[in-house]
Amino acid sequence: MFTVSVLDVEKVALIFKEMASCVVLPGEDGEFSVLDFHQAIVSSLGEGVIKIDEKHSIPIKKGIARMEGSEVAILVER
C-alpha cells in the first residue's frame, strides 16, 4: 500500500489523502495504473477521472502525477 495525495492547485487545497493499493490515472495518451512498488514516474494528466481502489473517483480537467517511494502526489485542476 502507498499514500495517495490529491491537491487542487486552483483552491490550494488537499482534497484527498489516503492509503491505496491501486490508482488509475487519465494520462494524455490513455489511462494507466500505478500499483504498489511502482517505479518512480512523473506524468502529465489529461481530462478524465482518477480512480482510487475502485472506491473513489475524482474528475479532473488536467494535472500532473508523481510516484516516488511509497507516495503518489497528484496536482489537479478540476
N, C-alpha and C positions, 0 to 999 in steps of 0.2 A: 504494500500500500504506500501511497505517496500523498503529499499535501497538494491540493489544487486551490489556487487563489485567483479570483477573477476581479479585476478592478475596472471601474467605469472611468475613463480618462476625462470625460466631459464634466462629470459631477465630482471628480477626485474622491471617489468613494469605493470602499471594498464592498462588493455585492455578493460575494460567495467565498467561503473558506471552509474546507472540509477534507477529510481523508477519502481517497478513492483508489480503485484498482484499475479503472479504465476511463479514458476521456476520448471522445470522438470530436475532432475539430474540423471546421469548414475551411480547408486550405483553398488557396486561389485556384489550384488545379484539381480540386476534388477533396472529399473527406479523407481524413487519416486518423488512425488511433494512436494513442500514447498509452503504453502499459507500464507496469512496474519494471524497474531496471532498464528502461529505455535509454538508449544512447543520448547524450546531450544534443539538443537541437534548438534552433531558433527558426521560426516560420511566420510569414505574414498570413493573415486570415482574410477570407472574403466574406461576403454576406451569407448568412446561414444560421445554424443552430449549434451551440456547444452542448454536447450530451455527456453527462457525468454519471457513470454507473447505471445507465438506463433509468435513473430515478429523477434526475434534474435536467431541465432544458433551459438554455439561456439564448434567446435570439440576439444576433448581433448584425451590425452593418459592415464592420471591418475590425481588424485588430492585429495583434502580434502575440505569439506564444513562445515561451522559453521553458524548456525542460532541462534541468540540471540537478544532478544528485537525486534527492527524493522529493523534489518540488517542481510543480508546473505553475508558472506565473503567466497569467493571460491579461493583457491590457486590451480593452474593447471600447468601441463606440457603438451605442445602441440607438 
